[in-house]
Amino acid sequence: MLDVAIVGAGPVGATLAARVGRSGRKAALFEARPRPAGDARTLALSHASRERLEVLGGWPGARATPILSIHISQQGGFGRTLIEAGEQRLHALGYTVPFAEVEAALHGAVSAAGVPIHFDAACERLELTPDSACMTLADGRSVEARLLVLADGGANAARIPGLAFVEKDYDQHAVVAMVRSDRAHAGRAWERFTPRGPMALLPVNDQYALVWTATPAEAQRLQALDDAAFLVELQERFGDRAGRFLATGVRASFPLKLRVVNSPIALRTAIIGNAAQALHPIAGQGLNLGLRDAAGLADTIETFEVDALGTPRMLDAYRGARRRDAARGVAFTDFLVSAFADARRLPTWGRGLALAALDTFPPARRLLAERMIHGAPAR
């Protein structure tokens, strides 16, 4: 019997697997895909997330671009603020790094920790009892563990009685692309709030990763534009703060929803990362929150004796440790989406005052940065 069976070999599941393996627990990692995802996405990771991955040997430092400052503003109104790494006494607030590089580095850390990674191992059936969790794989193999962890984006939640998701459709799509400007980014990220949704530019090597929030119809139209027309619209919407946009790469889009599981624990089971809460990309909290889930669960696993893994006492301890940070992360992200897009909730002048207050009151700005980097304390 395994001590811990982890479903989902993405960054969150792999981080947990590496931590559990290093603690001496018997664990295995199961992934439905036949091989690593090799995703072309760019990830935005906080300084705290870098520290977590670095300790495990899962940080691809050579491919990371530091974010030294974040400029936040709104379209059509006054107010802006600037969050800087130096004010937080950090070398960088966060980093952008290719998903595939993080994945490869973490899988190396998992193997170094002595945890096997099983690819092409989709879960076909779950049987949960007070004594253990039994997972049947698509190839007929059976896996029994004291503790089952779902880090699979929610793919297997429906197999567990009582688990359900609360969803909120923002009626938005994110249009993403790499863009090049005539001005060096100097490590600055830009967050621009518009009445149609937020826009973000994240420094990646000598380019920017663009995240442009739009209605579904507008996203479809933006994808259909030729490069020149797309750059003209981007310039008009974003302004010239980041310079003149010269080139764009391939565009893609995906729908934006908030999805939160009704409980992060079930019989012999813990749910972490996007399987527990999938967030709007605004402020870049989603994966960082998931990595904090993995760290919190690993801390709890290390605290309890092997025989207590998966028991109600152990699972309740994990839920209690993560309740505050998870709830505040969800609420913060949802508030930003709603407040900066809906003038009925917070008018333009109110948003401007809030940004101006942050800019003129350093303690508030430092607290905001602290929460974005480290999350909310457990107590």
N, C-alpha and C positions, 0 to 999 in steps of 0.2 A: 504493500500500500504506500502511495505517495503521501508526503506531508501536505504538499501544496500542488495542485494542478491548475495551471494558468492557461486560459483560452484567449488567444489573440497575441501575436508576436510583433505588434507595432511598438512604438517607443514606450508607451505606458506599461504594457505587459512585459516587455523585455527589461525595462528598468526594475520592475518588481522581481522578475526571475533572477536577475543578477544579484540583487540584494539578498534574496532568500537563499540562493546558492552559497553566497559568501558567509551566511550565518550558520551554515552547516545543516540546514533543513534539506530533506530529500524532495526535490521538485522537478517538474518537467513543464515545458512550454509547447502548446499545441496551436498550430496555425492552419486554417482551412485552405489557404493558397498553396499552390504546388511549389512555390519558391518565394524569396523575399519580394516585397512589392516593387522596390526600385522606383518609387513614386518621384515624379519630376517637380513636386511642390517645393516651395521654400517655406521653412518653418521660422517662426519668431519665438525665441526662447529667452526668458529672463536671466538675469545674472544668477539668481538662486538656482534656476534649472541647470545652468552650466555647471555650477558647483556640485550639484547632485550627480550629474553624468560624469564629471571629471573624476570624482572619487571612485567611480566604478570602472574607470578606463573606457567609458563610452562617449567621450567627447571628441569629435573630429575637428580639433582646433584649427588646423591649417585651412579649412574651408569656411570658417566662420567670419562674418563681417560684423564688427562691433557697432552697436547703436549708442552713440555718445550723447545724443540729445533728442528730445521729442518736442516738436512745435505743434501746438494745438490751437485751432482757430475755427471760426464759423463764417460761412458765406452770407453776405447780405446784412452783416451787423458788426458792431465793434466787439472788442475783447479778444485776447489771445493770451497764451501762457507758454512758457518754455521750461521743460524739465531737463535738467542736465546731470550727467553722471558725477561731475565734480562736486555738486551740491550734496550728493548722496555718499560722497567719499568712496566712489567706485571707479574702476577703470572703464566700465561700460554699464549702461542700464540693462542691456540685453544684446542679443546677437541674432542675425539671420544665418541660416545654415541649410543646405539641401537636405530634404527628407532622406534621400537614399544614403547620404553619408552618415547621418545619425543612426539610421537603421543598421547599416553595416557595422559601425563602431559598437553599438549596443549588442548586436548578435555576437560579436567577438567577445564582449564582456560576459555574456551569458555562458558561452562555451568555456571561457576561462574560469568561470565559477563552478564548472562541473555540472551545469544544467543542460540536458539534451533538448534540442529544438526539433519538433516533429512537424514537418511540412506535409501538405496534402492530407491533413488530419482533421477533417470537418466533423463536428459533433452531430450525431444522428439522433441521440436520445439521452436524456438525463434522468437518473433515478436518485432522489435525495431522501435519506433516512436520518433519524437522529444520530446514527453511528458513523455514517460516511456519505460521500457523494460518489456516485458511479456514473461514468460517462461512456457511452458506446459510440465509437467512431464509425465513419461511413464504410470503412473496410472491414468492419466486424470486430475490431479489437475493443477490449473493455479496459477502462482505466478507473481505479478506485483511489480516492484521496480523502484525507481528513478535512481538507479545506479546498473548495473550488472557487476560483477567481475568474470572473468574466471581465476581460479587457478587450472585448471584441466589437465595440461600437454598438452593442445592443442586439447582435445577430441571434443570440440564443436566449434572450430574456423571456420570450414567449413560451419557452419550454418549462418555465418555473411558475407554478401556481401562485397567484396573488400578485405577481409583478406586473406593473403597467406603467405607461408613460403619460405624463402631462405634456402636451405640445402647444406651442404658440407659433402660428405662421405669421412671419413679419411681412409677407407678400413682397419680398425683395429677393433679388438674385445678386450674387457677387460676381462681377466681371474681373477676371485676373489676367495679368500679362506682365511681361518684363518691358520696361521702357527706359530709354536713354535720354539724358538731358545734356544741354551744353554747359552745365555748371557742375563741378565736382560736389558730391553730396556731403563730404566732410563728416560722415558718420551720423548725419541728421535724418531722423524719421519725421514724417509729416502726417498729421491727422487733421482732416478738414471736414467739418460738419456742414452739410447742405440740407435744404428742405426735402430733397429726394433720398437722403441717406448719406452716411459717412463715406469719405474717400481717404485712403491711406497710401503713402509711399514709404517703402522700407528699403534702406540701403542694402544692396547685394553686389559685392565686388565693385565694379564701376558703373552699375546701373541701379534702377529702382524696381522693386516688386510692387506693382500697382494692385490695389483692391478697390474697386469702384462699385459701390452699392447702387442698384437701380431697380425699378419695377421690372417684373418679368418681361413685359413688352419692350421696355427700353433696353433691357439687357440683350434681347434678341436682335434689336435694331443695331446696337453698338457692335455686336459680333459680326453683323453683316457688312459693316462699313469697310471700305478699303483703308489701308494704313494711314494715308494722308488725311482722310476725312476724320478718322478716329482721333488722330493727334490734334487736329483743330478743335474738336469738341472737348477733348481732355484739357487743352490749354484754356479754353473759355471757361470751363467749369472750375478748374483748380486755380487758375491765375498763374502769375509768373514767379511765385515765391521760390520754386525749385529750379527756375531757369526756363529755357525754351525746350520743349520736348522735340527730339529729333527723330527717334525711331521707336518702333514697338515690335514685340515678338508675337508669337501665336497667342490668341486669346481663348479663354475658356470661361464658363460660368456655371454656377451651382446655386440651388435655392437656399435661403437662409431661414432657419427655424430654431426656436428654443425647444429642447426636449429634455425633460428631467424625469428620472425614474421615481416611482412613489416610495421606494425604500432602497438604500444602498446595500442592504443585507437581506438574506433569505436563509432558509434551512441549509446549513453547511456551506453557505455561499456568500461571497463579497463581490460587489459590482463597482468597478472603478473606471476612471477616464470617461471617454465619450459614451461608454455603455451606461454610465450613471448620469451624465449631463453633457449635452451637446449644445454649445453656445454660439451666438453670433460672433464673427471674427473681430468686431470692434474692440479695441484696446488689447487684442492678442492674449486673452486670458485662457482660452479653451485647453490647449495642450499643457500649459503651465499648471493649470488647476489639476489636470489629470496626473501630471508627474508628482504633484503634492499628494494626491490620492495614493499613488504607488508608494511614496515615502512614508506616509502615515500608516498604511497597511503593513509595510515592512517593519516599521517600528513596533507595531502591535504584535506581529508574529514573533519578533525577537524577544518581546517581553514575556510571552507565555510559554509554558512547557509544551513539548511536542504533543502530548496527549490532550492538551486543551485546545489545540488548533481546530477551528470550525465549530466550537461549542458556542452556545448562546452568550456566555460570559465574555468570551474573546471577541465575538462579532459585535456585541453591544459596546465594548470598549473601543473598537475601531470606529463605529458609528458616532460615538460621543466625541472622539478626537477630531473627526472630520466635519461634524455638523456645522459649526460656525463658519469655517472657511468656505465650504461648498455653498452654503446658503447665501453668504455675502457675495461670493463670486458670481453666482447666478443673478442675484438682485442688482448688483452693480452694472453688469453687462446689459441686462434688460432695461434698466433705468436710462443708460446712455442712449440706447437705440430709440427709446420712446421720447425722452425729453428733448433730444436734439432733432428729432424728425417731426414732432407734433407740437405746433405752436400753442395748442390748447392746453397742454400740460405745462410748458415752460416757454413763454414768449421770447422773441429774439432779444429784447433788452434784458430779460432775466438771465438768459444764457450768457450774454455779454458781461453782465455784472459778475456772474459766477467765475468766468474765465479771468476777468480783471482782478477779482479778489484773490484767486490763486496766484496770479502774477505778482501781486503786491504784498502777499502774506506768505513768506517762505515756510513757516511751520506747516501750514495747510498743504503747500505744494510738496514738501518733504514727506508728509504723511500719505498723500496720494501715491507718490512714487514708491514708498515703502510697501503699501498694500498691493500695488501692481507687481512688485518684484517678489515679495515674500508671502502674500496672502494675509488673511486675518489670523491672529493667534487663536489657539484652541480655547483659551479662556479669556 
